[in-house]
Amino acid sequence: MLAAAVSLRKQGATKGATTAFLISTPESGVDSIAVTYALLDPILTIARPVAAFTTAFAAGIIENLFSYRSGKAEIPLHQPCPVDGCCDGTDCAPQAHKNHHTFAEKLRSGVRYAVSELWADIAVWFFIGLLLAGAITAIIPEDAIGRTVGSGLPAMLIMLAVGIPLYICATASTPIAAALILKGISPGAALVFLLAGPATNVATLTVLVNILGKRATLIYLLSIAVCAVLFGLAVDQVYAVLGISAKAVAGKAAEIIPAGAQWVAAAVVLVISVKPVAAKLCALFKRCRPSEKDHAAATPAPAKDDTSTPTACNGST
């Protein structure tokens, strides 16, 4: 995501547009929305992208007001063919390119991207989130977090303090939020964690200072913090007015799907996850394993044989 933001900025996107992209992208993806519906409930499934869109829009507008420019940078078009790269989109007009591939070819390309590149990017983080959620559910007693953290504004500020420096993606944060709700935290506080966690972390803020500047980074951070808390308070009120317990309905939306279909879907997810997870583990193992050069450098050189025949010097024999 950061690489895409840097590319947008280099192509002429304003700081406000880049800021809005960074805020909205993690929360409005199809993957995060689908996981939110499966693990949480329809209310948070709607509230999450709406809150992200509103936060992104507000942050972008505020930043553009501060960095208004009279001239408008022209953004060069970059429209390569997403199916097989048959053209770069420059010498081939989009109207002409529409007839290059059939609907079946486009559908196969989309499915191939979804089960390979897209899932490969999030599979490892998704399973890490599931493991953390399982640990929270199994280790922490019932209502322990609710009694310790509390509810309302204090709980949201705590979730904000936890989520801002935490390095976690939108998909991995969802099962953690579900586990926190099951342990007694309010849905509004969980929403604050879902909004602040994926959009902010120490690494992201460091890069933002370099590409956007200190003022834009401060606007980015304050917009997320303020909007997350406001939407968290609003979501808690929605649950209170409707008389719904977030703890009782968490994960129940998936019950409309037949059990057989759930098992088949789970098997498919496991099958398509084998390759990216194995690749990640292999890369991690190679990184931790000493290389051949390091092994050669650590191996002492063999001692020279002192019994070898002396060579003649200075012309003597």
WOGI-V364307 format. One record per backbone hydrogen bond with DSSP energy under -0.5 kcal/mol. CO is the residue of the C=O (numbers start at 1). NH is the residue of the N-H. If there is no record, write none. Layout:
# WOGI-V364307
co->CO nh->NH
co->CO nh->NH
This chain:
# WOGI-V364307
co->1 nh->5
co->2 nh->6
co->3 nh->7
co->4 nh->8
co->5 nh->9
co->6 nh->10
co->7 nh->11
co->8 nh->13
co->9 nh->12
co->14 nh->18
co->15 nh->19
co->16 nh->20
co->17 nh->21
co->18 nh->22
co->19 nh->23
co->20 nh->24
co->21 nh->25
co->22 nh->26
co->23 nh->27
co->24 nh->28
co->25 nh->29
co->29 nh->33
co->30 nh->34
co->31 nh->35
co->32 nh->36
co->33 nh->37
co->34 nh->38
co->35 nh->39
co->36 nh->40
co->40 nh->251
co->40 nh->253
co->41 nh->45
co->42 nh->46
co->43 nh->47
co->44 nh->48
co->45 nh->49
co->46 nh->50
co->47 nh->51
co->48 nh->52
co->49 nh->53
co->50 nh->54
co->51 nh->55
co->52 nh->56
co->53 nh->57
co->54 nh->58
co->55 nh->59
co->56 nh->60
co->57 nh->61
co->58 nh->62
co->59 nh->63
co->60 nh->64
co->61 nh->65
co->62 nh->66
co->63 nh->67
co->65 nh->68
co->71 nh->73
co->74 nh->76
co->81 nh->85
co->87 nh->81
co->88 nh->79
co->91 nh->93
co->93 nh->97
co->94 nh->98
co->96 nh->99
co->97 nh->100
co->102 nh->106
co->103 nh->107
co->104 nh->108
co->105 nh->109
co->106 nh->110
co->107 nh->111
co->108 nh->112
co->109 nh->113
co->110 nh->114
co->111 nh->115
co->112 nh->116
co->113 nh->118
co->114 nh->119
co->116 nh->120
co->117 nh->121
co->118 nh->122
co->119 nh->123
co->122 nh->126
co->123 nh->127
co->124 nh->128
co->125 nh->129
co->126 nh->130
co->127 nh->131
co->128 nh->132
co->129 nh->133
co->130 nh->134
co->131 nh->135
co->132 nh->136
co->133 nh->137
co->134 nh->138
co->135 nh->139
co->136 nh->140
co->141 nh->144
co->143 nh->147
co->144 nh->148
co->145 nh->149
co->145 nh->150
co->146 nh->150
co->151 nh->154
co->152 nh->156
co->153 nh->157
co->154 nh->158
co->155 nh->159
co->156 nh->160
co->157 nh->161
co->158 nh->162
co->159 nh->163
co->160 nh->164
co->161 nh->165
co->162 nh->166
co->165 nh->202
co->166 nh->168
co->169 nh->173
co->170 nh->174
co->171 nh->174
co->171 nh->175
co->172 nh->176
co->173 nh->177
co->174 nh->178
co->175 nh->179
co->176 nh->180
co->177 nh->181
co->178 nh->182
co->179 nh->183
co->180 nh->185
co->181 nh->184
co->183 nh->145
co->183 nh->146
co->186 nh->190
co->187 nh->191
co->188 nh->192
co->189 nh->193
co->190 nh->194
co->191 nh->195
co->192 nh->196
co->193 nh->197
co->194 nh->198
co->195 nh->199
co->196 nh->200
co->197 nh->168
co->201 nh->205
co->202 nh->206
co->203 nh->207
co->204 nh->208
co->205 nh->209
co->206 nh->210
co->207 nh->211
co->208 nh->212
co->208 nh->213
co->213 nh->217
co->214 nh->218
co->215 nh->219
co->216 nh->220
co->217 nh->221
co->218 nh->222
co->219 nh->223
co->220 nh->224
co->221 nh->225
co->222 nh->226
co->223 nh->227
co->224 nh->228
co->225 nh->229
co->226 nh->230
co->227 nh->231
co->228 nh->232
co->229 nh->233
co->230 nh->234
co->231 nh->235
co->232 nh->236
co->233 nh->237
co->234 nh->238
co->235 nh->239
co->236 nh->240
co->237 nh->241
co->238 nh->242
co->239 nh->243
co->239 nh->244
co->244 nh->246
co->245 nh->249
co->246 nh->250
co->249 nh->252
co->251 nh->254
co->252 nh->255
co->253 nh->256
co->254 nh->257
co->258 nh->262
co->259 nh->263
co->260 nh->264
co->261 nh->265
co->262 nh->266
co->263 nh->267
co->264 nh->268
co->265 nh->269
co->266 nh->270
co->267 nh->271
co->268 nh->272
co->269 nh->273
co->270 nh->274
co->271 nh->274
co->271 nh->275
co->272 nh->276
co->273 nh->277
co->274 nh->278
co->275 nh->279
co->276 nh->280
co->277 nh->281
co->278 nh->282
co->279 nh->283
co->280 nh->284
co->281 nh->285
co->282 nh->286
co->283 nh->287
co->284 nh->288
co->285 nh->289
co->291 nh->295
co->292 nh->296
co->293 nh->297
co->294 nh->298
co->295 nh->299
co->304 nh->306
co->305 nh->308
co->313 nh->316
